[in-house]
Amino acid sequence: MTVLAAPPHSRVEDVAGVLVGTFLASFGLFLLHSTTAVTGGTAGLALLLSYALPVPFAVLFPLVNLPFFALAVRTKGWSFTARSLVAVVAVSLFSSVHAAALPSFEVSPVYGVLFGNLAAGMGILVLFRHRTSLGGFGIVALLAQERFGWRAGYVQMGLDVLVVVVAFSVVSPVVVLLSAFGAVLLNLVLSMNHRPGRYNG
């Protein structure tokens, strides 16, 4: 029995996928920011810095990702890097849109952390499937999956633990524990749905 390769996404589908993925991810991060919570990866680092510094997340997120884009150029090529750079900028812009559209937004910390990480995880998954990432640890996780067969979600989960541990110096222990659970949930979404050979679009 011959298994036909899945046709690649068209440019229109890629553009739509990146818009949907970044919108979902940015809303998830907006929910986390609304509860002063954190998550893993460079998004988590940017959130932490936004709590400690008088600089908005929308500015910090691209800056934190710059070193990882240098790695992406050398290992993944200009096309992947350009897509990821666009995605990071889009998440930053969308996060400002959410803040402007919901100026008095309040949410339960438990709900915000859980749904925020689920939304962010689904957004990142959409981006992965359109050969894009949100930079940072996502680039490292994808490289580990492609070169060594390690699941991207598990690789990113290990790296995210470091970010969550650092969060103890910035936010309350209760919020950190909630954030840790949320980060695990996000990475489970990725590990269960983004496996080598499962999706070839």
DRENPA-3360 file (N, C-alpha, C; in nm, 2 decimals, always signed):
BEGIN
1 = MTVLAAPP = +0.08/-0.12/+0.00/+0.00/+0.00/+0.00/+0.09/+0.12/+0.00 ~ +0.07/+0.21/-0.09/+0.15/+0.33/-0.10/+0.08/+0.45/-0.02 ~ +0.16/+0.51/+0.06/+0.11/+0.62/+0.14/+0.15/+0.75/+0.07 ~ +0.05/+0.83/+0.03/+0.08/+0.95/-0.04/+0.12/+1.06/+0.06 ~ +0.22/+1.14/+0.02/+0.26/+1.25/+0.11/+0.16/+1.36/+0.11 ~ +0.14/+1.42/+0.22/+0.04/+1.52/+0.23/+0.09/+1.65/+0.16 ~ +0.00/+1.71/+0.08/+0.04/+1.83/+0.01/+0.08/+1.94/+0.11 ~ +0.18/+2.02/+0.07/+0.22/+2.13/+0.16/+0.11/+2.24/+0.17;
9 = HSRVEDVA = +0.12/+2.32/+0.27/+0.03/+2.43/+0.28/+0.06/+2.53/+0.17 ~ -0.05/+2.60/+0.12/-0.03/+2.71/+0.03/+0.01/+2.83/+0.11 ~ +0.06/+2.93/+0.04/+0.10/+3.06/+0.11/-0.02/+3.12/+0.18 ~ -0.14/+3.12/+0.12/-0.26/+3.17/+0.18/-0.29/+3.10/+0.31 ~ -0.27/+2.96/+0.31/-0.30/+2.88/+0.43/-0.19/+2.91/+0.53 ~ -0.07/+2.94/+0.49/+0.04/+2.97/+0.59/+0.01/+3.10/+0.66 ~ -0.03/+3.20/+0.58/-0.06/+3.33/+0.63/-0.18/+3.32/+0.73 ~ -0.28/+3.25/+0.69/-0.40/+3.24/+0.78/-0.36/+3.16/+0.90;
17 = GVLVGTFL = -0.28/+3.06/+0.89/-0.23/+2.98/+1.00/-0.15/+3.06/+1.10 ~ -0.06/+3.14/+1.05/+0.02/+3.23/+1.14/-0.07/+3.33/+1.21 ~ -0.17/+3.39/+1.14/-0.25/+3.49/+1.20/-0.34/+3.42/+1.32 ~ -0.39/+3.30/+1.29/-0.47/+3.23/+1.39/-0.38/+3.19/+1.51 ~ -0.27/+3.13/+1.48/-0.18/+3.09/+1.58/-0.13/+3.20/+1.67 ~ -0.09/+3.31/+1.61/-0.04/+3.42/+1.69/-0.16/+3.49/+1.77 ~ -0.28/+3.49/+1.72/-0.39/+3.55/+1.79/-0.42/+3.47/+1.91 ~ -0.43/+3.33/+1.89/-0.46/+3.24/+2.01/-0.35/+3.25/+2.11;
25 = ASFGLFLL = -0.22/+3.25/+2.07/-0.11/+3.25/+2.16/-0.11/+3.38/+2.24 ~ -0.13/+3.49/+2.17/-0.13/+3.62/+2.23/-0.24/+3.64/+2.33 ~ -0.36/+3.58/+2.30/-0.47/+3.59/+2.40/-0.43/+3.51/+2.52 ~ -0.37/+3.39/+2.50/-0.33/+3.31/+2.62/-0.24/+3.39/+2.71 ~ -0.14/+3.45/+2.65/-0.04/+3.53/+2.72/-0.10/+3.65/+2.79 ~ -0.20/+3.71/+2.72/-0.28/+3.82/+2.78/-0.35/+3.78/+2.91 ~ -0.41/+3.66/+2.91/-0.47/+3.60/+3.03/-0.37/+3.58/+3.14 ~ -0.26/+3.53/+3.10/-0.15/+3.51/+3.21/-0.11/+3.64/+3.27;
33 = HSTTAVTG = -0.09/+3.74/+3.18/-0.05/+3.87/+3.23/-0.15/+3.93/+3.32 ~ -0.28/+3.91/+3.29/-0.39/+3.96/+3.37/-0.39/+3.90/+3.51 ~ -0.34/+3.79/+3.53/-0.33/+3.72/+3.66/-0.19/+3.73/+3.72 ~ -0.10/+3.80/+3.66/+0.04/+3.81/+3.71/+0.10/+3.68/+3.71 ~ +0.06/+3.59/+3.62/+0.12/+3.46/+3.62/+0.23/+3.45/+3.51 ~ +0.30/+3.34/+3.51/+0.41/+3.32/+3.41/+0.39/+3.19/+3.34 ~ +0.47/+3.16/+3.24/+0.47/+3.04/+3.18/+0.62/+3.01/+3.14 ~ +0.64/+2.91/+3.06/+0.78/+2.88/+3.02/+0.83/+2.96/+2.90;
41 = GTAGLALL = +0.95/+2.93/+2.86/+1.00/+2.99/+2.74/+1.03/+3.13/+2.75 ~ +1.06/+3.19/+2.63/+1.09/+3.33/+2.63/+0.97/+3.42/+2.66 ~ +0.85/+3.36/+2.63/+0.73/+3.43/+2.67/+0.72/+3.45/+2.82 ~ +0.76/+3.34/+2.89/+0.76/+3.35/+3.04/+0.86/+3.45/+3.09 ~ +0.98/+3.45/+3.03/+1.08/+3.54/+3.06/+1.04/+3.69/+3.04 ~ +0.97/+3.71/+2.93/+0.92/+3.84/+2.90/+0.81/+3.88/+3.00 ~ +0.73/+3.79/+3.04/+0.63/+3.82/+3.14/+0.69/+3.86/+3.27 ~ +0.79/+3.78/+3.31/+0.86/+3.81/+3.44/+0.92/+3.95/+3.44;
49 = LSYALPVP = +0.99/+3.98/+3.33/+1.06/+4.11/+3.31/+0.96/+4.22/+3.31 ~ +0.84/+4.20/+3.25/+0.74/+4.30/+3.25/+0.68/+4.33/+3.39 ~ +0.69/+4.23/+3.48/+0.64/+4.26/+3.62/+0.75/+4.33/+3.70 ~ +0.88/+4.31/+3.66/+0.99/+4.37/+3.74/+1.04/+4.50/+3.68 ~ +1.01/+4.53/+3.56/+1.06/+4.65/+3.49/+0.94/+4.73/+3.44 ~ +0.96/+4.86/+3.42/+0.86/+4.95/+3.37/+0.86/+4.95/+3.21 ~ +0.86/+4.82/+3.16/+0.86/+4.81/+3.01/+0.75/+4.71/+2.98 ~ +0.67/+4.74/+2.88/+0.56/+4.64/+2.85/+0.60/+4.51/+2.79;
57 = FAVLFPLV = +0.52/+4.41/+2.80/+0.55/+4.28/+2.74/+0.57/+4.29/+2.59 ~ +0.49/+4.37/+2.53/+0.50/+4.39/+2.38/+0.63/+4.43/+2.33 ~ +0.71/+4.50/+2.42/+0.84/+4.54/+2.38/+0.94/+4.44/+2.42 ~ +0.93/+4.38/+2.54/+1.02/+4.28/+2.59/+1.03/+4.15/+2.51 ~ +0.91/+4.10/+2.46/+0.90/+3.97/+2.40/+1.00/+3.96/+2.28 ~ +0.99/+4.06/+2.18/+1.09/+4.05/+2.07/+1.23/+4.06/+2.11 ~ +1.26/+4.15/+2.21/+1.40/+4.17/+2.26/+1.46/+4.04/+2.32 ~ +1.38/+3.97/+2.40/+1.42/+3.84/+2.46/+1.45/+3.74/+2.36;
65 = NLPFFALA = +1.38/+3.74/+2.25/+1.40/+3.64/+2.14/+1.51/+3.66/+2.05 ~ +1.57/+3.78/+2.05/+1.68/+3.81/+1.95/+1.79/+3.71/+1.95 ~ +1.85/+3.67/+2.06/+1.96/+3.57/+2.05/+1.92/+3.43/+1.99 ~ +1.79/+3.40/+2.01/+1.74/+3.27/+1.96/+1.72/+3.28/+1.80 ~ +1.69/+3.40/+1.76/+1.68/+3.41/+1.61/+1.81/+3.40/+1.54 ~ +1.92/+3.44/+1.61/+2.05/+3.42/+1.56/+2.08/+3.27/+1.54 ~ +2.04/+3.19/+1.64/+2.06/+3.05/+1.63/+1.97/+2.99/+1.52 ~ +1.85/+3.04/+1.50/+1.76/+2.99/+1.40/+1.81/+3.01/+1.26;
73 = VRTKGWSF = +1.88/+3.13/+1.24/+1.93/+3.16/+1.11/+2.04/+3.05/+1.07 ~ +2.12/+3.01/+1.16/+2.23/+2.92/+1.14/+2.18/+2.78/+1.12 ~ +2.07/+2.74/+1.19/+2.03/+2.60/+1.20/+1.90/+2.57/+1.12 ~ +1.81/+2.67/+1.11/+1.69/+2.65/+1.04/+1.67/+2.72/+0.91 ~ +1.76/+2.82/+0.88/+1.75/+2.89/+0.76/+1.67/+3.02/+0.77 ~ +1.68/+3.10/+0.67/+1.62/+3.23/+0.67/+1.46/+3.23/+0.66 ~ +1.41/+3.13/+0.59/+1.26/+3.12/+0.58/+1.20/+3.10/+0.71 ~ +1.24/+3.00/+0.78/+1.19/+2.97/+0.92/+1.20/+3.08/+1.01;
81 = TARSLVAV = +1.32/+3.14/+1.01/+1.35/+3.25/+1.10/+1.26/+3.37/+1.07 ~ +1.24/+3.40/+0.94/+1.16/+3.52/+0.90/+1.01/+3.49/+0.95 ~ +0.97/+3.37/+0.93/+0.83/+3.34/+0.97/+0.82/+3.35/+1.12 ~ +0.92/+3.31/+1.20/+0.91/+3.32/+1.34/+0.92/+3.46/+1.39 ~ +1.00/+3.54/+1.32/+1.02/+3.68/+1.36/+0.88/+3.75/+1.34 ~ +0.82/+3.72/+1.23/+0.68/+3.78/+1.20/+0.59/+3.74/+1.31 ~ +0.59/+3.61/+1.35/+0.50/+3.56/+1.45/+0.52/+3.63/+1.59 ~ +0.65/+3.65/+1.62/+0.68/+3.71/+1.75/+0.63/+3.86/+1.75;
89 = VAVSLFSS = +0.65/+3.93/+1.64/+0.60/+4.06/+1.63/+0.45/+4.07/+1.63 ~ +0.39/+3.97/+1.57/+0.24/+3.97/+1.56/+0.18/+3.94/+1.70 ~ +0.25/+3.85/+1.78/+0.20/+3.83/+1.92/+0.21/+3.95/+2.00 ~ +0.32/+4.02/+1.98/+0.34/+4.15/+2.06/+0.23/+4.25/+2.02 ~ +0.20/+4.26/+1.89/+0.10/+4.36/+1.85/-0.04/+4.31/+1.90 ~ -0.07/+4.19/+1.88/-0.20/+4.14/+1.93/-0.21/+4.15/+2.08 ~ -0.11/+4.14/+2.16/-0.12/+4.15/+2.30/-0.16/+4.29/+2.34 ~ -0.11/+4.39/+2.26/-0.15/+4.53/+2.28/-0.29/+4.55/+2.24;
97 = VHAAALPS = -0.34/+4.48/+2.14/-0.48/+4.49/+2.10/-0.57/+4.44/+2.20 ~ -0.53/+4.32/+2.26/-0.62/+4.26/+2.37/-0.63/+4.36/+2.49 ~ -0.51/+4.42/+2.53/-0.51/+4.51/+2.64/-0.60/+4.63/+2.61 ~ -0.60/+4.68/+2.49/-0.68/+4.80/+2.46/-0.83/+4.76/+2.45 ~ -0.86/+4.64/+2.40/-1.00/+4.60/+2.38/-1.06/+4.56/+2.51 ~ -0.98/+4.52/+2.61/-1.03/+4.47/+2.74/-0.95/+4.55/+2.85 ~ -0.97/+4.68/+2.86/-0.90/+4.76/+2.96/-0.92/+4.72/+3.11 ~ -1.04/+4.68/+3.14/-1.08/+4.65/+3.28/-1.10/+4.50/+3.30;
105 = FEVSPVYG = -1.03/+4.42/+3.22/-1.05/+4.28/+3.22/-1.00/+4.22/+3.36 ~ -1.09/+4.14/+3.42/-1.05/+4.07/+3.54/-1.09/+3.92/+3.52 ~ -1.01/+3.83/+3.57/-1.03/+3.69/+3.56/-0.98/+3.62/+3.68 ~ -1.04/+3.51/+3.71/-0.99/+3.42/+3.82/-0.85/+3.37/+3.79 ~ -0.76/+3.37/+3.89/-0.62/+3.32/+3.86/-0.62/+3.18/+3.81 ~ -0.70/+3.09/+3.87/-0.70/+2.95/+3.82/-0.75/+2.94/+3.68 ~ -0.86/+3.01/+3.65/-0.91/+3.01/+3.51/-0.82/+3.07/+3.42 ~ -0.76/+3.18/+3.45/-0.67/+3.26/+3.37/-0.55/+3.17/+3.33;
113 = VLFGNLAA = -0.49/+3.11/+3.43/-0.37/+3.03/+3.41/-0.40/+2.91/+3.32 ~ -0.51/+2.84/+3.36/-0.54/+2.71/+3.28/-0.58/+2.75/+3.14 ~ -0.68/+2.83/+3.12/-0.72/+2.87/+2.98/-0.61/+2.94/+2.91 ~ -0.54/+3.03/+2.98/-0.43/+3.10/+2.91/-0.32/+3.00/+2.85 ~ -0.29/+2.90/+2.93/-0.19/+2.81/+2.88/-0.24/+2.72/+2.77 ~ -0.37/+2.68/+2.78/-0.43/+2.60/+2.67/-0.44/+2.68/+2.54 ~ -0.48/+2.81/+2.55/-0.49/+2.89/+2.43/-0.35/+2.91/+2.37 ~ -0.25/+2.94/+2.46/-0.11/+2.96/+2.41/-0.06/+2.83/+2.34;
121 = GMGILVLF = -0.09/+2.71/+2.41/-0.04/+2.59/+2.35/-0.10/+2.56/+2.22 ~ -0.24/+2.58/+2.20/-0.30/+2.56/+2.07/-0.25/+2.66/+1.97 ~ -0.22/+2.78/+2.01/-0.16/+2.87/+1.91/-0.02/+2.83/+1.87 ~ +0.06/+2.79/+1.96/+0.19/+2.74/+1.92/+0.19/+2.62/+1.83 ~ +0.09/+2.53/+1.86/+0.08/+2.41/+1.78/+0.04/+2.45/+1.64 ~ -0.05/+2.54/+1.62/-0.08/+2.59/+1.48/+0.04/+2.64/+1.41 ~ +0.12/+2.72/+1.49/+0.24/+2.78/+1.43/+0.34/+2.67/+1.39 ~ +0.36/+2.57/+1.47/+0.45/+2.46/+1.44/+0.41/+2.39/+1.31;
129 = RHRTSLGG = +0.28/+2.38/+1.29/+0.23/+2.30/+1.17/+0.24/+2.39/+1.05 ~ +0.27/+2.52/+1.07/+0.29/+2.60/+0.95/+0.44/+2.65/+0.95 ~ +0.53/+2.56/+1.00/+0.67/+2.58/+0.99/+0.71/+2.71/+1.05 ~ +0.66/+2.74/+1.17/+0.68/+2.87/+1.24/+0.69/+2.84/+1.39 ~ +0.75/+2.93/+1.46/+0.75/+2.92/+1.60/+0.74/+3.06/+1.66 ~ +0.74/+3.06/+1.80/+0.75/+3.19/+1.87/+0.89/+3.21/+1.92 ~ +0.98/+3.16/+1.85/+1.12/+3.18/+1.88/+1.16/+3.11/+2.01 ~ +1.27/+3.16/+2.07/+1.32/+3.11/+2.20/+1.33/+2.96/+2.21;
137 = FGIVALLA = +1.27/+2.90/+2.32/+1.28/+2.76/+2.35/+1.21/+2.68/+2.24 ~ +1.11/+2.74/+2.17/+1.05/+2.66/+2.07/+1.14/+2.62/+1.95 ~ +1.24/+2.71/+1.92/+1.34/+2.68/+1.82/+1.43/+2.56/+1.87 ~ +1.47/+2.57/+1.99/+1.55/+2.47/+2.05/+1.48/+2.33/+2.05 ~ +1.35/+2.34/+2.09/+1.27/+2.22/+2.10/+1.25/+2.15/+1.96 ~ +1.22/+2.23/+1.86/+1.20/+2.18/+1.73/+1.33/+2.12/+1.67 ~ +1.45/+2.18/+1.70/+1.58/+2.13/+1.66/+1.60/+1.99/+1.72 ~ +1.57/+1.98/+1.85/+1.59/+1.86/+1.92/+1.50/+1.75/+1.87;
145 = QERFGWRA = +1.38/+1.78/+1.83/+1.29/+1.68/+1.77/+1.34/+1.63/+1.64 ~ +1.38/+1.73/+1.55/+1.42/+1.69/+1.42/+1.56/+1.62/+1.42 ~ +1.65/+1.65/+1.50/+1.78/+1.59/+1.50/+1.79/+1.46/+1.59 ~ +1.72/+1.46/+1.70/+1.74/+1.35/+1.79/+1.61/+1.27/+1.81 ~ +1.50/+1.32/+1.76/+1.37/+1.24/+1.77/+1.30/+1.27/+1.91 ~ +1.35/+1.37/+1.98/+1.29/+1.40/+2.11/+1.16/+1.48/+2.09 ~ +1.06/+1.45/+2.16/+0.94/+1.53/+2.14/+0.96/+1.67/+2.18 ~ +0.91/+1.76/+2.09/+0.93/+1.90/+2.12/+0.87/+1.95/+2.25;
153 = GYVQMGLD = +0.75/+1.89/+2.28/+0.68/+1.93/+2.40/+0.76/+1.90/+2.53 ~ +0.82/+1.78/+2.53/+0.90/+1.74/+2.65/+1.03/+1.82/+2.66 ~ +1.09/+1.85/+2.55/+1.21/+1.93/+2.55/+1.18/+2.07/+2.61 ~ +1.08/+2.13/+2.56/+1.04/+2.26/+2.60/+1.00/+2.26/+2.75 ~ +0.93/+2.15/+2.79/+0.89/+2.14/+2.93/+1.01/+2.15/+3.02 ~ +1.12/+2.08/+2.99/+1.24/+2.08/+3.07/+1.30/+2.22/+3.08 ~ +1.30/+2.29/+2.97/+1.35/+2.42/+2.97/+1.26/+2.52/+3.05 ~ +1.13/+2.49/+3.04/+1.04/+2.58/+3.11/+1.05/+2.57/+3.26;
161 = VLVVVVAF = +1.09/+2.46/+3.31/+1.10/+2.44/+3.46/+1.20/+2.55/+3.51 ~ +1.30/+2.58/+3.44/+1.40/+2.68/+3.48/+1.34/+2.82/+3.49 ~ +1.25/+2.85/+3.40/+1.18/+2.98/+3.40/+1.09/+2.99/+3.52 ~ +1.02/+2.88/+3.54/+0.92/+2.88/+3.65/+0.99/+2.89/+3.79 ~ +1.10/+2.83/+3.80/+1.18/+2.83/+3.93/+1.22/+2.98/+3.95 ~ +1.27/+3.05/+3.85/+1.31/+3.19/+3.87/+1.19/+3.27/+3.91 ~ +1.07/+3.23/+3.87/+0.95/+3.31/+3.90/+0.93/+3.33/+4.05 ~ +0.99/+3.24/+4.13/+0.97/+3.25/+4.28/+1.03/+3.38/+4.33;
169 = SVVSPVVV = +1.12/+3.44/+4.26/+1.18/+3.57/+4.30/+1.10/+3.69/+4.26 ~ +1.00/+3.67/+4.18/+0.92/+3.78/+4.13/+0.77/+3.78/+4.17 ~ +0.71/+3.67/+4.17/+0.57/+3.66/+4.21/+0.54/+3.57/+4.32 ~ +0.42/+3.56/+4.38/+0.39/+3.49/+4.50/+0.40/+3.34/+4.47 ~ +0.44/+3.26/+4.57/+0.45/+3.11/+4.55/+0.33/+3.05/+4.50 ~ +0.21/+3.09/+4.54/+0.08/+3.03/+4.50/+0.07/+3.05/+4.35 ~ +0.10/+3.17/+4.30/+0.09/+3.20/+4.15/+0.19/+3.12/+4.08 ~ +0.31/+3.10/+4.14/+0.42/+3.02/+4.07/+0.37/+2.88/+4.06;
177 = LLSAFGAV = +0.31/+2.82/+4.16/+0.26/+2.68/+4.16/+0.16/+2.67/+4.05 ~ +0.06/+2.76/+4.04/-0.04/+2.76/+3.94/+0.03/+2.77/+3.80 ~ +0.13/+2.86/+3.79/+0.20/+2.88/+3.66/+0.27/+2.75/+3.62 ~ +0.33/+2.68/+3.72/+0.40/+2.56/+3.69/+0.30/+2.45/+3.63 ~ +0.19/+2.44/+3.69/+0.09/+2.35/+3.64/+0.04/+2.39/+3.50 ~ +0.02/+2.52/+3.48/-0.02/+2.56/+3.35/+0.08/+2.54/+3.24 ~ +0.21/+2.56/+3.28/+0.32/+2.53/+3.18/+0.32/+2.39/+3.14 ~ +0.30/+2.30/+3.24/+0.30/+2.15/+3.21/+0.18/+2.13/+3.11;
185 = LLNLVLSM = +0.07/+2.19/+3.14/-0.05/+2.17/+3.05/-0.02/+2.21/+2.91 ~ +0.04/+2.33/+2.90/+0.08/+2.38/+2.76/+0.16/+2.28/+2.69 ~ +0.26/+2.23/+2.76/+0.36/+2.14/+2.69/+0.30/+2.00/+2.66 ~ +0.20/+1.96/+2.74/+0.13/+1.84/+2.71/+0.05/+1.85/+2.58 ~ -0.01/+1.97/+2.56/-0.08/+2.00/+2.44/+0.01/+1.97/+2.32 ~ +0.14/+2.03/+2.33/+0.23/+2.01/+2.22/+0.28/+1.87/+2.20 ~ +0.31/+1.80/+2.32/+0.37/+1.67/+2.31/+0.27/+1.57/+2.26 ~ +0.14/+1.59/+2.28/+0.04/+1.49/+2.24/+0.00/+1.51/+2.09;
193 = NHRPGRYN = +0.02/+1.63/+2.04/-0.03/+1.67/+1.91/+0.08/+1.70/+1.81 ~ +0.20/+1.71/+1.85/+0.31/+1.75/+1.75/+0.42/+1.64/+1.76 ~ +0.40/+1.53/+1.68/+0.50/+1.42/+1.68/+0.55/+1.40/+1.54 ~ +0.68/+1.36/+1.53/+0.74/+1.34/+1.39/+0.65/+1.24/+1.31 ~ +0.62/+1.27/+1.19/+0.55/+1.19/+1.10/+0.40/+1.19/+1.12 ~ +0.35/+1.25/+1.22/+0.20/+1.25/+1.24/+0.13/+1.35/+1.15 ~ +0.20/+1.46/+1.12/+0.13/+1.56/+1.05/+0.24/+1.61/+0.94 ~ +0.20/+1.60/+0.82/+0.30/+1.63/+0.71/+0.26/+1.75/+0.62;
201 = G = +0.16/+1.83/+0.66/+0.11/+1.94/+0.58/+0.21/+2.05/+0.58;
% end
